[in-house]
Amino acid sequence: MKIIINGHEKEIQQNTTVKQLLEDLKVLDKTMAVAVNMKIVKKDDWDKYTLQENDKVEALNFVGGG
């Protein structure tokens, strides 16, 4: 099925959770916040939140600098 992650189209398996997606992208340990269709998904729920066809996912991380 198709989702949009950070503005890029991606094919994923049915029943993929937010956590599985982040693991597949190798960004699980770098991601601080996730929103699906403009709604924040709590980190405690990443392993329970199943993505649906055409979901728009934004995975955010915090970058230090100055």
C-alpha positions as protocol buffer text, in pm:
chain_id: "A"
residue {
  index: 1
  type: MET
  ca { x: 0 y: 0 z: 0 }
}
residue {
  index: 2
  type: LYS
  ca { x: 107 y: 360 z: -50 }
}
residue {
  index: 3
  type: ILE
  ca { x: 179 y: 627 z: 212 }
}
residue {
  index: 4
  type: ILE
  ca { x: 350 y: 964 z: 205 }
}
residue {
  index: 5
  type: ILE
  ca { x: 643 y: 997 z: 448 }
}
residue {
  index: 6
  type: ASN
  ca { x: 798 y: 1341 z: 488 }
}
residue {
  index: 7
  type: GLY
  ca { x: 666 y: 1438 z: 145 }
}
residue {
  index: 8
  type: HIS
  ca { x: 789 y: 1123 z: -35 }
}
residue {
  index: 9
  type: GLU
  ca { x: 570 y: 841 z: -162 }
}
residue {
  index: 10
  type: LYS
  ca { x: 656 y: 498 z: -21 }
}
residue {
  index: 11
  type: GLU
  ca { x: 516 y: 150 z: -65 }
}
residue {
  index: 12
  type: ILE
  ca { x: 474 y: -44 z: 260 }
}
residue {
  index: 13
  type: GLN
  ca { x: 315 y: -373 z: 368 }
}
residue {
  index: 14
  type: GLN
  ca { x: -42 y: -383 z: 498 }
}
residue {
  index: 15
  type: ASN
  ca { x: -64 y: -367 z: 879 }
}
residue {
  index: 16
  type: THR
  ca { x: 266 y: -177 z: 912 }
}
residue {
  index: 17
  type: THR
  ca { x: 290 y: 12 z: 1240 }
}
residue {
  index: 18
  type: VAL
  ca { x: 460 y: 347 z: 1289 }
}
residue {
  index: 19
  type: LYS
  ca { x: 738 y: 169 z: 1479 }
}
residue {
  index: 20
  type: GLN
  ca { x: 792 y: -84 z: 1198 }
}
residue {
  index: 21
  type: LEU
  ca { x: 807 y: 197 z: 942 }
}
residue {
  index: 22
  type: LEU
  ca { x: 1070 y: 386 z: 1143 }
}
residue {
  index: 23
  type: GLU
  ca { x: 1270 y: 65 z: 1192 }
}
residue {
  index: 24
  type: ASP
  ca { x: 1258 y: -9 z: 818 }
}
residue {
  index: 25
  type: LEU
  ca { x: 1379 y: 345 z: 745 }
}
residue {
  index: 26
  type: LYS
  ca { x: 1653 y: 303 z: 1010 }
}
residue {
  index: 27
  type: VAL
  ca { x: 1545 y: 622 z: 1188 }
}
residue {
  index: 28
  type: LEU
  ca { x: 1370 y: 480 z: 1495 }
}
residue {
  index: 29
  type: ASP
  ca { x: 1642 y: 595 z: 1737 }
}
residue {
  index: 30
  type: LYS
  ca { x: 1662 y: 940 z: 1571 }
}
residue {
  index: 31
  type: THR
  ca { x: 1290 y: 1019 z: 1559 }
}
residue {
  index: 32
  type: MET
  ca { x: 1143 y: 1234 z: 1835 }
}
residue {
  index: 33
  type: ALA
  ca { x: 786 y: 1287 z: 1713 }
}
residue {
  index: 34
  type: VAL
  ca { x: 549 y: 1142 z: 1455 }
}
residue {
  index: 35
  type: ALA
  ca { x: 231 y: 1288 z: 1310 }
}
residue {
  index: 36
  type: VAL
  ca { x: -9 y: 1093 z: 1091 }
}
residue {
  index: 37
  type: ASN
  ca { x: -253 y: 1304 z: 892 }
}
residue {
  index: 38
  type: MET
  ca { x: -159 y: 1608 z: 1104 }
}
residue {
  index: 39
  type: LYS
  ca { x: -230 y: 1431 z: 1436 }
}
residue {
  index: 40
  type: ILE
  ca { x: 52 y: 1352 z: 1679 }
}
residue {
  index: 41
  type: VAL
  ca { x: 97 y: 983 z: 1759 }
}
residue {
  index: 42
  type: LYS
  ca { x: 241 y: 936 z: 2109 }
}
residue {
  index: 43
  type: LYS
  ca { x: 569 y: 746 z: 2121 }
}
residue {
  index: 44
  type: ASP
  ca { x: 408 y: 486 z: 2351 }
}
residue {
  index: 45
  type: ASP
  ca { x: 157 y: 410 z: 2072 }
}
residue {
  index: 46
  type: TRP
  ca { x: 401 y: 373 z: 1780 }
}
residue {
  index: 47
  type: ASP
  ca { x: 398 y: -7 z: 1807 }
}
residue {
  index: 48
  type: LYS
  ca { x: 15 y: -14 z: 1810 }
}
residue {
  index: 49
  type: TYR
  ca { x: -68 y: 253 z: 1549 }
}
residue {
  index: 50
  type: THR
  ca { x: -129 y: 78 z: 1216 }
}
residue {
  index: 51
  type: LEU
  ca { x: -85 y: 289 z: 904 }
}
residue {
  index: 52
  type: GLN
  ca { x: -354 y: 303 z: 638 }
}
residue {
  index: 53
  type: GLU
  ca { x: -348 y: 355 z: 260 }
}
residue {
  index: 54
  type: ASN
  ca { x: -263 y: 717 z: 167 }
}
residue {
  index: 55
  type: ASP
  ca { x: -170 y: 821 z: 522 }
}
residue {
  index: 56
  type: LYS
  ca { x: 55 y: 1126 z: 537 }
}
residue {
  index: 57
  type: VAL
  ca { x: 331 y: 1067 z: 791 }
}
residue {
  index: 58
  type: GLU
  ca { x: 571 y: 1328 z: 922 }
}
residue {
  index: 59
  type: ALA
  ca { x: 864 y: 1195 z: 1124 }
}
residue {
  index: 60
  type: LEU
  ca { x: 1049 y: 1470 z: 1305 }
}
residue {
  index: 61
  type: ASN
  ca { x: 1383 y: 1479 z: 1475 }
}
residue {
  index: 62
  type: PHE
  ca { x: 1554 y: 1760 z: 1661 }
}
residue {
  index: 63
  type: VAL
  ca { x: 1877 y: 1897 z: 1524 }
}
residue {
  index: 64
  type: GLY
  ca { x: 2115 y: 2093 z: 1741 }
}
residue {
  index: 65
  type: GLY
  ca { x: 2327 y: 2372 z: 1610 }
}
residue {
  index: 66
  type: GLY
  ca { x: 2370 y: 2737 z: 1613 }
}
